[in-house]
Amino acid sequence: MTDQLMSQYATAETRSIHTTSDARGRLKRRYRSEANFKALGVAALATAILFLVVLLSSIVWKGIPAFVYNFASLPLDVAGVDRTDLAKANYDGIVKAAIRAQFPELTSRGDTRLVASLMSSGAPTVLRDQVQDDPAGLDRAGAYSLPISDFADLYLKGQISSSTTSTIAATATVRVDGDKVTLTFPAGALATVLAADAVPANAATPPRQLLATDLSLLVYVGDVVVKADGLTTTTVSGAAILGDATKLPASVNAVRLRSLVVPEASRKFSDKEIVWTDALVERGYVRTGFNWIFATKGASREAEMAGILGAVIGSALTLIVTLALAFPVGVAAAIYLEEFAPRNRWTTFIEVNINNLAAVPSIVFGLLGLAVFLNFFGFERSAPYVGGFVLALMTLPTIIIASRVALRSVPPSIREGALGIGASRLQAVFHHVLPLAMPGILTGAIIGMARALGETAPLLMIGMVAFVVDLPNGFASAATVLPVQIYMWADFPEPAFEQRTSAGILVLLVFLVAMNLTAIILRRRFERRW
Amino acid sequence: MTLGLIALLAFAAAAAILFVVGMQRANALAGAQISSLHSTPVYHGSFLAIVSLFPAFLLGLVWAAVSEPLADFVVVRGLGTDFDALAEPDRNTLLRFARAVAAGTADATSEIQQRAADLFQRIDQISTWGIAAILAVLILGGLVFGWRAIAPAYRARHVVERTVMALLIAASAVAIVTTLGIVLSLIFESIRFFEKVPFFQFLFGTHWSPQSAFEGAGAETSARNGEVFGAIPVFTGTLLITAIAIFVAAPIGLMSAIYLSEYATPRVRSIAKPLLEVLAGIPTVVYGFFAALTVAPLFRQFGSNIGLDVSSESALAAGLIMGVMIIPFVSSLSDDVINAVPQSLRDGSAGLGATKSETIQKVIIPAALPGIVSALMLAISRAIGETMIVVMAAGLAANLTANPLDAVTTVTVQIVTLLVGDQEFDSAKTLAAFALGLVLFCVTLVLNIVALQVIRKYREQYD
């Protein structure tokens, strides 16, 4: 480029109002606001997707542990079981005796009761069922594995409290005084493993009392576990909660100190129960397995005995009725409106009606079901078929709208071809148009069914909140459905139920994903572009 | 119900048999020359099944619907003044119990029960035989008529097609019947409610505590109930939560839609759009669980950390999560209307030197405004009618407040709490749920109709 040209450009630039420094500033501002606006869009989208990720991951995170459970196969004393009448045996007593036999040193009433509560209150029923299924197991050690209590399970899953264990290298002297065990360490040994503020500063200060609201300190000496309640600079003292303290030697090595982060007062699983549960695990009685109880049982007040199967069956029964009603009626309505209906006030009215029905809040359908099906017709409460009726009315508009779109996408040449070779109008529709529109119709129906599966509010209205322990066995037996079960579980305060709720949501989501995937695959594979 | 199922199966089996019989008859009549038939044998078979069973089937349906109320009516007439002397709830119990006695599952404990049970038994006998006889006559008559009608020249296809057509029309009328059912049931129950509670006190009263409602009739009860059924706090609670939800959903949804339709590459669009739709596909009970057990405690914790008193059932938590739920509604509807703005407007704006964001802000959004507004209206209607999130995460107490950190209640929460677990449907408490339902229905209906109308007008404008 020559200098002359350069100067020409330069003068042209300086002359233009678009290139003054003001204009450059303006342009810069405009570009900046453009970038900001775009960033805002990205941020909005990211926020929405972030919500989705947080929501799903929090539920998966909470729900996954509920699919496994800890079962104990303790040695059982089954001598008292009448082999000819297995149903009558005192399984409650057998389970209690089995767990107490593990801890013969416990004598106080409170302790024996507490230790028995480590097993689920449903364990006797489970044992009875297992014995009846497999009587030969009575002669085999460890043949039956029974659920432990929900809190013991939560503890073993690490959801009660985390803890740190450290070993003190120095030798300690043991003094046993009745129930009370005192361990004396060389000066400074305790401070190596405990936080500086936990140990009293010097020997002159009175011993620190460890309260239930303080940290829990467990001392492991050989087979004995001492729950510390007093702490001085050099000594730890407390009652033995596992093992026989009187058999301890006068001096011991390798004492382990375990401190639990959550104070005893703020958890529902005491130090004693923790130690006992650990002992059961150490003795090899506890194994973690698939939570078959959750997969095969109905509702229960006990978190560990509560299962999802009852709700799954209830949902299936309800959806069968919904599909059986909504699909034929919806498709028929769509065929009439799309293929035969004359354009007049009546059909316009029907169309407006369907569009509005699609947007009516679902709870209103529940009110309709309550007033018409339950009050007027006197149908049973909590019955899947009534739920199916209500959900069918609710999904009908969705299916009609989807079917109409599918029918509309079939080109007129198909109809004309059929009519041309002498088919009647109905034959043209049923033999030619409908089969071609079927993939689209099925896709719409599956999506409608998926919505119906996730629907809760209208079913609450017609009493499908019943507490149903038995698995529903027919369209008229009391039942609940998956989302309602989730709603009911969410109301229980126990942390184990929170897990069950999340697990129930996972089950529901798996079904929803499966249905939607089917719909997508159907659309991909069979949908034709004309 | 099982009886109904058996009857249905029996009908299906009979239809199958008649279908085969009719086909064979047509075949036999045609002999070797099948083309002499006007309609194919399939139509003759269907025709025979239809003329024999269809009237009987209709009668059976009608009978299933009316037999119980009819029996009740006859029994009530039979009992005469003894029945009239009873109070409303006792009447229903008497009828229910007398039915059980008549069925043999309970023993009568009083003379009037026995009388009612005897009546029920007699009616049951008469009506069962009567209906069976009528059904038999209908079926046999149809069968004979059909059998004799089948002939090569008979236009069986026309009859079948006309019946199918009638069924198609009937199916399309189901939507009307549903709407009618909703409107009538809501109106009737609401009228019963407004007999107990004055209309204006319900709409404009400021105190809502249905648990302290009075039963019985009379002006005094009516006045007392008027004081506890003032729905204003419920309405304001609904508005507060809806406002929070829209406050969350409108900017996020709208900006997402703008980004997706104007900026995003096809790749981003093909990933982000389904993800947003997943948000719409998640059942609301899941949102409710998340709001109640994760978000609300988080807010409470955060509030107490910075010295604010946040209720554990704050409107904020419920509103926020509801907002997240309706993001996809706002975004997909806005996406549609933004895409409907003609490309020429964008090109014109770009030709004048506008940047993309200027085009969007000054051309596209004003052009799409009616559509966006109606998208927001549909979102509002969704939020007002949403139930599970608020049932699980919002409160029960009807506080008249505008503070989003307080607990408020909503129309849907009240409907659920008033009706769940309650078996009697005559108290002012349960009827109030229907009155609230009527308000809910009307408000959402108006929002929907107006929004759909605006969208349609707007589409026409650019088509």
Contacts between the chains, C-beta under 8 A, distances in Angstrom:
chain1	res1	chain2	res2	distance
A	30	B	355	5.6
A	30	B	358	7.2
A	31	B	355	7.0
A	33	B	355	7.8
A	33	B	357	6.2
A	34	B	355	4.4
A	34	B	356	6.2
A	34	B	357	4.6
A	34	B	358	7.6
A	36	B	357	8.0
A	37	B	356	7.9
A	37	B	357	3.7
A	37	B	360	7.3
A	37	B	361	7.6
A	38	B	259	7.3
A	38	B	263	5.7
A	38	B	356	7.7
A	38	B	357	7.0
A	40	B	255	5.6
A	41	B	255	5.0
A	41	B	256	7.0
A	41	B	258	5.6
A	41	B	259	2.9
A	41	B	262	7.9
A	41	B	263	5.9
A	42	B	259	6.3
A	43	B	255	7.5
A	44	B	251	6.7
A	44	B	252	4.6
A	44	B	253	7.7
A	44	B	254	7.8
A	44	B	255	3.4
A	44	B	256	4.7
A	44	B	259	6.6
A	45	B	255	7.5
A	45	B	256	4.5
A	45	B	259	5.5
A	45	B	260	7.0
A	45	B	272	5.8
A	45	B	276	8.0
A	47	B	252	5.5
A	48	B	252	5.6
A	48	B	253	7.7
A	48	B	256	5.7
A	48	B	275	8.0
A	48	B	276	6.0
A	48	B	279	6.6
A	48	B	324	7.4
A	48	B	327	5.0
A	48	B	328	7.9
A	48	B	331	7.5
A	49	B	272	6.9
A	49	B	275	5.4
A	49	B	276	7.6
A	51	B	279	7.2
A	51	B	324	4.8
A	51	B	327	7.7
A	52	B	275	6.3
A	52	B	278	6.2
A	52	B	279	5.3
A	55	B	282	7.2
A	55	B	286	7.5
A	55	B	287	7.6
A	55	B	290	5.4
A	55	B	324	7.8
A	58	B	290	6.8
A	58	B	294	5.8
A	59	B	286	7.0
A	59	B	289	7.7
A	59	B	290	7.1
A	328	B	171	7.6
A	329	B	171	4.7
A	329	B	174	5.5
A	330	B	171	7.7
A	332	B	167	6.3
A	332	B	168	4.9
A	332	B	171	3.5
A	332	B	172	7.3
A	333	B	168	7.3
A	333	B	171	4.3
A	333	B	172	3.9
A	333	B	174	6.6
A	333	B	175	6.8
A	335	B	168	5.7
A	336	B	165	7.9
A	336	B	168	3.9
A	336	B	169	5.8
A	336	B	171	6.7
A	336	B	172	4.5
A	337	B	172	5.6
A	340	B	165	7.1
A	340	B	168	6.8
A	341	B	172	7.3
A	349	B	176	7.6
A	350	B	172	5.7
A	350	B	173	7.4
A	350	B	175	6.1
A	350	B	176	6.2
A	352	B	449	7.8
A	353	B	175	5.1
A	353	B	176	5.7
A	353	B	179	5.3
A	354	B	175	4.8
A	355	B	448	7.8
A	355	B	452	6.0
A	356	B	179	7.3
A	356	B	445	6.3
A	356	B	448	5.5
A	356	B	449	6.6
A	356	B	452	7.7
A	357	B	175	5.8
A	357	B	178	6.2
A	357	B	179	6.1
A	359	B	378	6.9
A	359	B	381	6.4
A	359	B	382	7.9
A	359	B	444	6.9
A	359	B	448	4.4
A	360	B	182	7.0
A	360	B	385	7.5
A	360	B	441	6.8
A	360	B	444	6.6
A	360	B	445	7.4
A	360	B	448	8.0
A	361	B	381	7.9
A	361	B	384	7.3
A	361	B	385	2.4
A	361	B	386	7.3
A	361	B	387	7.2
A	361	B	412	7.2
A	361	B	440	6.2
A	361	B	441	7.6
A	361	B	444	5.7
A	362	B	385	7.3
A	362	B	387	6.9
A	363	B	385	6.6
A	363	B	387	4.7
A	363	B	412	5.4
A	363	B	415	6.0
A	363	B	416	7.3
A	363	B	437	7.3
A	363	B	440	7.5
A	364	B	182	6.0
A	364	B	186	7.6
A	364	B	385	7.4
A	364	B	437	5.9
A	364	B	440	6.6
A	364	B	441	5.3
A	365	B	182	7.5
A	367	B	182	7.6
A	367	B	185	6.8
A	367	B	186	6.5
A	367	B	415	7.2
A	367	B	419	8.0
A	367	B	433	7.2
A	367	B	434	6.3
A	367	B	437	4.5
A	368	B	178	7.4
A	368	B	181	5.5
A	368	B	182	4.9
A	368	B	185	5.7
A	368	B	186	8.0
A	370	B	419	6.7
A	370	B	425	7.9
A	371	B	185	3.5
A	371	B	186	7.6
A	371	B	188	7.6
A	371	B	189	5.9
A	371	B	434	7.1
A	372	B	181	5.5
A	372	B	185	5.6
A	375	B	425	5.6
A	376	B	69	7.9
A	376	B	185	7.9
A	377	B	65	6.6
A	377	B	68	7.7
A	378	B	68	5.7
A	380	B	1	7.4
A	381	B	423	7.9
A	383	B	1	7.1
A	385	B	1	6.0
A	393	B	178	5.1
A	396	B	174	6.5
A	396	B	175	6.6
A	396	B	178	7.1
A	397	B	175	6.7
A	400	B	175	7.1
A	424	B	157	6.9
A	424	B	161	6.2
A	426	B	161	4.8
A	426	B	164	6.0
A	426	B	165	7.1
A	450	B	281	7.0
A	453	B	283	7.7
A	454	B	281	7.8
A	454	B	282	7.6
A	454	B	283	3.0
A	454	B	284	7.3
A	454	B	285	7.2
A	454	B	286	7.9
A	455	B	283	7.4
A	456	B	283	7.1
A	456	B	284	6.8
A	456	B	285	4.7
A	456	B	387	7.3
A	456	B	388	5.0
A	457	B	284	7.8
A	457	B	387	3.7
A	457	B	388	5.9
A	457	B	391	7.6
A	457	B	412	7.2
A	457	B	416	7.0
A	460	B	391	8.0
A	460	B	416	5.7
A	460	B	419	7.8
A	460	B	420	5.4
A	461	B	415	7.8
A	461	B	416	7.6
A	461	B	419	5.8
A	461	B	420	7.5
A	463	B	420	7.9
A	465	B	420	5.9
A	465	B	421	7.2
A	474	B	1	7.8
A	474	B	2	7.0
A	475	B	1	6.0
A	475	B	5	7.2
A	476	B	1	3.8
A	476	B	2	6.5
A	483	B	283	5.4
A	483	B	285	4.4
A	483	B	388	7.8
A	484	B	285	7.9
A	486	B	285	5.2
A	486	B	286	7.5
A	486	B	289	6.6
A	487	B	285	5.3
A	487	B	288	7.2
A	487	B	388	6.8
A	487	B	391	7.6
A	487	B	392	6.9
A	490	B	285	7.8
A	490	B	288	7.2
A	490	B	289	4.9
A	490	B	292	6.6
A	490	B	293	6.8
A	490	B	392	6.1
A	498	B	293	6.4
A	501	B	289	6.1
A	501	B	293	7.9
A	502	B	289	7.7
A	505	B	285	7.9
A	505	B	286	5.3
A	505	B	289	6.5
A	508	B	283	6.4
A	508	B	286	7.4
A	509	B	282	7.6
A	509	B	286	7.5
A	512	B	281	6.6
A	512	B	283	7.3
A	516	B	281	6.6
